[in-house]
Amino acid sequence: MQEKIIKNKNPIKIHLEKDKDYYWCACGLSKDGTFCDGSHKTTNIVPIKFSVSEAKSYFLCGCKKTNKKPFCDGSHSKS
């Protein structure tokens, strides 16, 4: 499996809109490292499609180690 690129070890706080489809960058190759821009096409890693049921700020994983993809679960503070 392709190694993931980590551009941001810390979580990214971002306001998300209710019922909108988002694609979280799982490979880390996208320009901002947070949302997919198609850069994964050179890998076997695919983005995670998600939406939220409430418009508010969320913490998305930046380290790519979360078990609650795409949301931060504190994995960046372990190890």
N, C-alpha and C positions, 0 to 999 in steps of 0.2 A: 504494500500500500504506500502511496505517495506521502511524504512527510508534510505536515501542515506548517505553514509559515505563520509566526506569531508577530503581528505588527504592534499589538497593544496588550500588555500583560494584564492591565486593569479593565474592569467592566466599563462599558460605554453607556452613559445615561442619555436616553433619547425619548422624545415624545412620539408616541405612535397613535395612529388613528384607528378608531373602532371599525372592525370588519373589513379592513383593507388587507390585501395580500402583500406580504413582504417575503424577501428571499435573503436569509442570513448567509453570509459567506462562511462556509465551513473549511475552506482550504487556506484562507488568509492571503490569497494572491490578488484580491480585488484592490483597487486603488485606495479605498478607505479602510479596508480590512474588516468592515462591518456588514455591508450589504453587497450582494452578488453583482458583478458587472460582466460576467461571462469569462473571466480569467481562468476559471476551473477547467475549461475545455481542454487544457493541456494535461490534465490529471484524471484520476479515477474517482475524485472526491466531488460530490454533488452538493449544491446549496440546500438549505433547509427552508421549506415553504412554511410560513406561519401567519397567523393573524391574532388579534387581541379582541376581547369582548368589551373592553372599556378604553376610551381615549384618555391616556395619561402618560406619564413618564415611566419608563421601564429601564432596567439595567440589562443590557445584552452582553454576552460573554465576549471578551476580547482575547483571552488566552487560548480559546478553542478546546479547553479540557473539561468543560462543564458536562454534567450528566443530565442537565435539564435544557438541552439545546432548544432555542438559542439563548436562553436566559442564564444569567450568572447564578452559580450556586456556591460561590466562594472558593472554587478550585484554585484560583490564582494565588490564594494566600497559603496554600498547602505546598510543601516542598520547596 
